[in-house]
Amino acid sequence: MNKNIRVFLRRLKTMSIRKMLKMIRQTSSAHNKNAAVIFADMLFCALRYNIGYQDYRVFGFAALSKQERETFLTMNKNLQLVRLLNGKESRKSFEDKRLFFKKYSGYIKRAWIDISDKTADELEAFCKDKDAIFVKTPCSFGGQGIGEIRVTPDTSYDFLHSELKKKGQTLVEEKIKQHPKLSAIHPEIINTLRIATLKKDGKVHIICRILRMGQGGSVIDNITSGGLYASVDENGRISHPAFCDIKGEAFTVHPTSRIFLPGYRIPFFEEAVELVRRIAAEENGLGYVGWDVAITPDGPVIVEGNEIPSYEIMQNYLHRNNNSGLLPQIEKILGCSLHY
């Protein structure tokens, strides 16, 4: 059986018909095309390019030619790129946030503690003089297992310690103080820059710059949790409307803060890019990383690194100035082609 067909059948078993139908309606409306035509084309692209209905919408495939579609970094090619540039052993320090924090302590610039082998008294000592802490599941991804907890003089640390260990949220860190210009967009969360790097022959290339933002009552900026994301140009300004994957909508004005987004300047942007270039240059085991950067009043700090960068948010059709995906740029840097 053809490999693409096998992948398609596996996806068919796990896909949500309800979500797919919603995606078809949204895509049909956005591109002013018949829903049946969109559905048939989605099936074709699933077989031909190994992409799901979410990627079909995010990439804007409904409006692209065959030649243009072939320029996109798809899930399979993204994983091929990861296998090519990111050593399996090196990926372990990114998969476990505790190992990442130890390795890059000089770039984290905030206090943290692993309570898996600590007492409630040690947790209380860590929380002294703090109004809030962030708790995380060390080996999670996609924003799972992350929460913010307010601490007060009445906090029961015996109970908190027990609950966090029960939930596996054993990584506790000091809350990052966010720059006022980013708090103005959405103060409830840390709105982070995602800067993706590709390193070849010792040279670091920036292939993506995105600002991820929360909305509503969210405490994380993760895309799968309803967050927004928008591309950022080389001068550190938001260049296009923000997009919400869950709603399938674009926002020129932030839905919560009502700030006009295109043209909004990110403070300490040049310093953030330089920080990422420096840390990527020092990392010898991984050549393809999505770095999450927070901007504080004193400058940028690293939040975490992603050893499998999100290929889809880097190629949103609303954020491109042409109909081409990232593949030609990446293959030019690599000096070789990636195959399906």
SULHUVEN-V365743 format. One record per residue. N is the residue number from 1. PSI is psi in radians with two decimals (* if undefined). OMEGA is omega in radians with two decimals (NA if undefined). D_CENTER is the distance of its C-alpha to the mean C-alpha in Angstrom with 1 decimal. Layout:
{{N | PSI | OMEGA | D_CENTER} {N | PSI | OMEGA | D_CENTER}}
//
This chain:
{{1 | 2.40 | 3.11 | 34.2} {2 | 2.42 | -3.10 | 31.8} {3 | -0.75 | -3.13 | 28.4} {4 | -0.65 | 3.13 | 26.6} {5 | -0.69 | 3.12 | 28.8} {6 | -0.77 | 3.12 | 28.1} {7 | -0.73 | 3.14 | 24.3} {8 | -0.76 | -3.13 | 25.0} {9 | -0.64 | 3.09 | 27.4} {10 | -0.74 | 3.14 | 25.0} {11 | -0.59 | -3.10 | 22.4} {12 | -0.57 | -3.10 | 25.3} {13 | -0.50 | -3.03 | 26.1} {14 | -0.14 | -3.04 | 22.8} {15 | 2.68 | 3.08 | 21.9} {16 | 1.99 | 3.13 | 22.5} {17 | -0.70 | -3.13 | 25.3} {18 | -0.79 | 3.13 | 24.7} {19 | -0.67 | -3.14 | 21.1} {20 | -0.77 | 3.13 | 22.2} {21 | -0.67 | 3.08 | 25.1} {22 | -0.74 | 3.14 | 23.1} {23 | -0.68 | 3.12 | 20.8} {24 | -0.76 | 3.13 | 24.0} {25 | -0.76 | -3.14 | 25.5} {26 | -0.76 | -3.13 | 22.6} {27 | -0.71 | 3.11 | 22.6} {28 | -0.75 | 3.14 | 26.3} {29 | -0.76 | -3.08 | 26.5} {30 | -0.59 | -3.06 | 23.9} {31 | 0.07 | 3.10 | 25.8} {32 | 0.86 | 3.12 | 29.2} {33 | 2.65 | 3.13 | 29.9} {34 | 2.38 | -3.09 | 31.8} {35 | -0.63 | 3.13 | 29.7} {36 | -0.67 | 3.10 | 31.8} {37 | -0.74 | 3.11 | 31.1} {38 | -0.77 | -3.14 | 27.3} {39 | -0.80 | -3.14 | 27.7} {40 | -0.69 | -3.13 | 29.8} {41 | -0.61 | 3.07 | 27.5} {42 | -0.77 | 3.12 | 24.5} {43 | -0.74 | 3.12 | 26.7} {44 | -0.80 | -3.10 | 27.7} {45 | -0.54 | 3.08 | 24.2} {46 | -0.69 | 3.14 | 23.3} {47 | -0.69 | -3.05 | 26.4} {48 | -0.73 | -3.01 | 26.2} {49 | -0.01 | -3.11 | 22.6} {50 | 0.72 | 3.09 | 21.2} {51 | 2.57 | 3.10 | 18.6} {52 | 3.11 | -3.08 | 18.3} {53 | -0.52 | 3.11 | 19.0} {54 | -0.82 | 3.11 | 15.4} {55 | -0.67 | 3.12 | 14.8} {56 | -0.78 | -3.13 | 18.4} {57 | -0.86 | -3.07 | 17.6} {58 | -0.68 | 3.14 | 14.3} {59 | -0.29 | -3.09 | 16.1} {60 | 0.58 | -3.07 | 19.2} {61 | -0.41 | -3.11 | 21.4} {62 | -0.41 | -3.08 | 24.1} {63 | 0.14 | -3.02 | 25.2} {64 | 2.66 | 3.08 | 24.9} {65 | 2.99 | 3.10 | 27.6} {66 | -0.77 | -3.12 | 27.8} {67 | -0.70 | -3.14 | 27.5} {68 | -0.67 | 3.14 | 24.4} {69 | -0.55 | -3.09 | 22.6} {70 | -0.03 | 3.11 | 23.3} {71 | 0.06 | -3.03 | 21.3} {72 | 2.44 | 3.02 | 17.9} {73 | 1.86 | -3.12 | 15.7} {74 | 3.08 | -3.12 | 15.8} {75 | -0.82 | -3.11 | 14.5} {76 | -0.73 | 3.13 | 17.7} {77 | -0.58 | 3.08 | 17.7} {78 | -0.76 | 3.11 | 14.1} {79 | -0.60 | 3.08 | 15.6} {80 | -0.68 | 3.11 | 18.7} {81 | -0.71 | 3.09 | 17.0} {82 | -0.82 | -3.14 | 15.5} {83 | -0.57 | -3.10 | 19.1} {84 | -0.67 | -2.98 | 20.7} {85 | -0.31 | -3.06 | 19.0} {86 | 1.91 | -3.13 | 17.7} {87 | 2.48 | -3.08 | 20.6} {88 | -0.76 | -3.14 | 20.6} {89 | -0.68 | -3.13 | 22.1} {90 | -0.51 | -3.11 | 19.8} {91 | -0.39 | -3.10 | 16.7} {92 | -0.60 | -3.12 | 18.4} {93 | -0.19 | 3.06 | 17.7} {94 | -0.53 | -3.13 | 13.9} {95 | -0.51 | 3.10 | 14.3} {96 | 1.96 | -3.05 | 16.4} {97 | -0.48 | 3.11 | 15.2} {98 | -0.74 | 3.10 | 18.9} {99 | -0.66 | 3.12 | 19.5} {100 | -0.77 | -3.12 | 16.6} {101 | -0.66 | 3.11 | 18.1} {102 | -0.74 | -3.08 | 21.5} {103 | -0.65 | -3.04 | 20.7} {104 | 0.64 | -3.08 | 19.0} {105 | -0.57 | -3.13 | 21.1} {106 | -0.30 | -3.13 | 22.2} {107 | -0.26 | -3.12 | 18.8} {108 | -0.81 | 3.04 | 17.7} {109 | 0.69 | 3.03 | 20.7} {110 | 2.71 | -3.11 | 20.9} {111 | 2.55 | 3.09 | 23.0} {112 | 2.83 | -3.13 | 21.9} {113 | 2.49 | 3.03 | 23.9} {114 | 1.92 | -3.04 | 23.8} {115 | 0.09 | -3.13 | 26.2} {116 | -0.47 | 3.11 | 26.6} {117 | 0.46 | -3.13 | 29.8} {118 | 2.76 | -3.13 | 30.5} {119 | 2.96 | 3.08 | 32.9} {120 | -0.60 | 3.12 | 32.6} {121 | -0.66 | 3.12 | 34.6} {122 | -0.62 | 3.05 | 32.2} {123 | -0.74 | 3.13 | 29.3} {124 | -0.72 | 3.12 | 31.6} {125 | -0.67 | 3.11 | 32.4} {126 | -0.67 | -3.06 | 28.7} {127 | -0.10 | -3.12 | 28.2} {128 | 2.35 | 3.12 | 31.4} {129 | 0.25 | 3.09 | 31.0} {130 | 2.47 | 3.09 | 27.5} {131 | -0.49 | -3.09 | 26.9} {132 | 2.71 | 3.06 | 23.6} {133 | 2.75 | 3.00 | 21.5} {134 | 2.37 | 3.12 | 18.0} {135 | 2.49 | -3.07 | 18.4} {136 | 2.62 | 2.93 | 16.0} {137 | 2.11 | -2.97 | 16.8} {138 | -0.62 | -3.05 | 16.6} {139 | 0.64 | 3.13 | 15.6} {140 | 3.00 | 3.07 | 13.1} {141 | 2.92 | 3.10 | 9.6} {142 | 0.44 | 3.12 | 7.5} {143 | 0.06 | -3.12 | 8.9} {144 | 2.50 | 3.07 | 12.3} {145 | 0.30 | -3.14 | 15.2} {146 | 2.38 | 3.11 | 14.1} {147 | 2.75 | 3.06 | 16.8} {148 | 2.37 | -3.14 | 18.8} {149 | 2.21 | 3.04 | 22.5} {150 | 2.36 | 3.11 | 25.2} {151 | 2.43 | -3.11 | 28.1} {152 | 3.00 | 3.07 | 31.6} {153 | -0.33 | -3.13 | 35.1} {154 | -0.02 | -3.11 | 35.5} {155 | 2.29 | 3.06 | 32.5} {156 | 1.87 | -3.07 | 33.8} {157 | -0.42 | 3.02 | 32.1} {158 | -0.80 | 3.13 | 33.9} {159 | -0.81 | -3.12 | 32.3} {160 | -0.78 | 3.14 | 28.9} {161 | -0.78 | -3.14 | 29.0} {162 | -0.78 | -3.11 | 30.2} {163 | -0.74 | -3.13 | 27.6} {164 | -0.74 | 3.12 | 24.6} {165 | -0.64 | 3.12 | 26.1} {166 | -0.67 | -3.12 | 26.9} {167 | -0.09 | -3.13 | 23.3} {168 | 0.20 | -3.13 | 22.0} {169 | 1.18 | -3.00 | 20.2} {170 | -0.14 | 3.08 | 22.0} {171 | 2.02 | -3.10 | 19.7} {172 | 2.27 | -3.12 | 20.7} {173 | 2.72 | 3.07 | 19.7} {174 | 2.43 | 3.12 | 21.0} {175 | 2.32 | 3.13 | 19.2} {176 | 2.34 | 3.04 | 17.9} {177 | 2.05 | -3.03 | 20.2} {178 | 2.57 | 3.08 | 18.3} {179 | 2.43 | -3.11 | 19.9} {180 | -0.57 | -3.12 | 22.0} {181 | -0.51 | 3.09 | 20.7} {182 | -0.55 | 3.04 | 17.2} {183 | -0.55 | -3.14 | 18.8} {184 | -0.54 | 3.12 | 20.8} {185 | -0.85 | 3.10 | 17.9} {186 | 1.80 | -3.00 | 17.1} {187 | -0.25 | -3.05 | 18.9} {188 | -0.34 | -3.09 | 18.0} {189 | 3.02 | 2.98 | 14.6} {190 | 1.93 | 3.12 | 13.1} {191 | 2.08 | -2.97 | 11.3} {192 | 2.65 | 2.98 | 9.1} {193 | 2.33 | 2.96 | 8.8} {194 | 1.99 | 3.13 | 6.3} {195 | 2.01 | -3.11 | 9.3} {196 | 2.35 | -3.14 | 9.7} {197 | 2.59 | 3.06 | 13.2} {198 | 2.11 | -3.10 | 15.8} {199 | 2.22 | 3.12 | 19.0} {200 | 2.21 | 3.14 | 22.2} {201 | 0.69 | 3.07 | 25.7} {202 | -0.12 | -3.12 | 24.5} {203 | 2.31 | -3.12 | 23.1} {204 | 2.18 | 3.11 | 19.5} {205 | 2.31 | 3.05 | 18.1} {206 | 2.07 | -3.10 | 15.2} {207 | -0.09 | -3.11 | 13.9} {208 | 2.44 | 3.06 | 11.1} {209 | 2.02 | -3.07 | 10.8} {210 | 2.42 | 3.00 | 8.7} {211 | 2.19 | 3.12 | 9.4} {212 | 2.29 | -3.03 | 7.5} {213 | 2.60 | 3.02 | 10.6} {214 | 3.01 | 3.02 | 12.3} {215 | 2.80 | -3.14 | 15.5} {216 | -2.33 | -3.11 | 18.6} {217 | 0.25 | -3.10 | 18.9} {218 | 2.54 | 3.08 | 15.4} {219 | 0.02 | 3.05 | 14.9} {220 | 2.73 | -3.08 | 11.1} {221 | 0.21 | -3.03 | 8.5} {222 | 2.45 | -3.07 | 6.4} {223 | -0.70 | -3.10 | 6.7} {224 | -0.16 | 3.12 | 9.0} {225 | 0.28 | 3.09 | 11.0} {226 | 0.12 | 3.12 | 12.1} {227 | 2.93 | 3.10 | 10.0} {228 | 2.76 | 3.01 | 10.5} {229 | 2.56 | -3.12 | 8.9} {230 | 2.56 | 3.13 | 11.4} {231 | 2.64 | 3.14 | 12.2} {232 | 2.32 | -3.10 | 14.1} {233 | 3.14 | -3.06 | 17.2} {234 | -0.30 | 3.13 | 18.9} {235 | 0.08 | 3.07 | 20.8} {236 | 0.39 | 3.10 | 17.9} {237 | 2.47 | 3.04 | 18.5} {238 | 2.20 | -2.97 | 16.4} {239 | -0.31 | -3.08 | 17.9} {240 | 2.91 | 3.05 | 17.4} {241 | 2.66 | 3.09 | 17.1} {242 | 2.72 | -3.11 | 14.0} {243 | 2.49 | 3.06 | 13.0} {244 | 2.02 | -3.10 | 12.6} {245 | -0.74 | -3.07 | 12.0} {246 | -0.76 | -3.13 | 14.3} {247 | -0.35 | -3.09 | 17.0} {248 | 0.54 | -3.07 | 16.7} {249 | 2.68 | 3.06 | 17.8} {250 | 2.56 | -3.09 | 17.5} {251 | 1.97 | 3.00 | 18.3} {252 | -0.63 | 3.08 | 20.2} {253 | 2.30 | -3.14 | 21.1} {254 | 2.27 | -3.03 | 18.7} {255 | -0.34 | -3.13 | 20.0} {256 | -0.93 | -3.07 | 20.6} {257 | -0.30 | -3.11 | 21.5} {258 | 0.38 | 3.07 | 23.0} {259 | 2.39 | 3.08 | 21.9} {260 | 2.12 | -2.93 | 22.2} {261 | -0.89 | -3.11 | 18.9} {262 | 2.22 | -3.12 | 19.9} {263 | -0.16 | -3.12 | 21.4} {264 | 2.24 | -3.03 | 20.0} {265 | 2.27 | 3.10 | 20.1} {266 | 2.10 | 3.14 | 17.5} {267 | 2.62 | 3.11 | 19.8} {268 | 0.55 | -3.09 | 19.9} {269 | -0.82 | -3.13 | 17.7} {270 | -0.69 | 3.12 | 20.0} {271 | -0.61 | 3.11 | 20.0} {272 | -0.76 | 3.12 | 16.2} {273 | -0.73 | 3.13 | 16.4} {274 | -0.68 | 3.10 | 19.4} {275 | -0.78 | -3.13 | 17.9} {276 | -0.74 | 3.10 | 15.2} {277 | -0.73 | -3.09 | 18.0} {278 | -0.81 | -3.11 | 20.1} {279 | -0.61 | 3.11 | 18.0} {280 | -0.64 | 3.13 | 17.0} {281 | -0.58 | -3.12 | 20.7} {282 | -0.39 | -3.11 | 21.7} {283 | 1.93 | -3.08 | 19.6} {284 | -0.34 | -3.05 | 22.0} {285 | -0.35 | -3.11 | 20.7} {286 | 2.18 | -3.12 | 17.3} {287 | -0.05 | -3.09 | 17.2} {288 | 1.86 | -3.00 | 13.8} {289 | 2.50 | 2.96 | 10.9} {290 | 1.94 | -3.08 | 7.4} {291 | 2.31 | 3.06 | 8.6} {292 | 2.17 | -3.03 | 7.5} {293 | 2.29 | 3.04 | 10.8} {294 | 2.62 | 3.12 | 12.8} {295 | 2.03 | 3.11 | 16.0} {296 | 3.00 | 3.07 | 19.1} {297 | -0.35 | -3.12 | 22.6} {298 | -0.04 | -3.14 | 23.4} {299 | -3.03 | -3.07 | 20.6} {300 | 2.60 | 3.01 | 17.1} {301 | 2.64 | 3.11 | 16.1} {302 | 2.28 | 3.06 | 13.5} {303 | -0.92 | 3.08 | 11.5} {304 | 2.99 | 3.06 | 10.3} {305 | 2.58 | -3.11 | 9.7} {306 | 2.00 | -3.07 | 8.0} {307 | -0.22 | 3.01 | 11.0} {308 | 1.49 | -3.08 | 9.7} {309 | 2.64 | -3.13 | 7.1} {310 | 1.73 | -3.08 | 5.8} {311 | -0.51 | -3.03 | 9.1} {312 | -0.76 | -3.10 | 9.5} {313 | -0.31 | 3.11 | 7.5} {314 | -0.15 | -3.02 | 9.2} {315 | 0.48 | -3.13 | 12.5} {316 | 2.34 | -3.05 | 12.9} {317 | -0.43 | 3.13 | 16.7} {318 | -0.26 | -3.05 | 16.9} {319 | 0.06 | -3.12 | 15.3} {320 | 2.59 | 3.08 | 17.5} {321 | -0.02 | 3.06 | 21.0} {322 | -3.04 | -3.09 | 22.4} {323 | 0.37 | -3.09 | 22.1} {324 | 2.51 | 3.05 | 20.8} {325 | -2.94 | -3.06 | 17.6} {326 | -0.22 | -2.98 | 16.3} {327 | -0.82 | -3.14 | 18.7} {328 | -0.71 | 3.13 | 21.8} {329 | -0.75 | -3.12 | 20.1} {330 | -0.77 | -3.14 | 18.7} {331 | -0.54 | 3.08 | 22.1} {332 | -0.71 | 3.11 | 24.0} {333 | -0.74 | -3.11 | 22.3} {334 | -0.58 | -3.04 | 22.9} {335 | 0.35 | 3.12 | 26.4} {336 | 2.94 | -3.10 | 26.1} {337 | 2.60 | 2.99 | 25.0} {338 | 2.46 | -3.07 | 22.5} {339 | 2.78 | 3.09 | 24.1} {340 | * | NA | 23.4}}
//
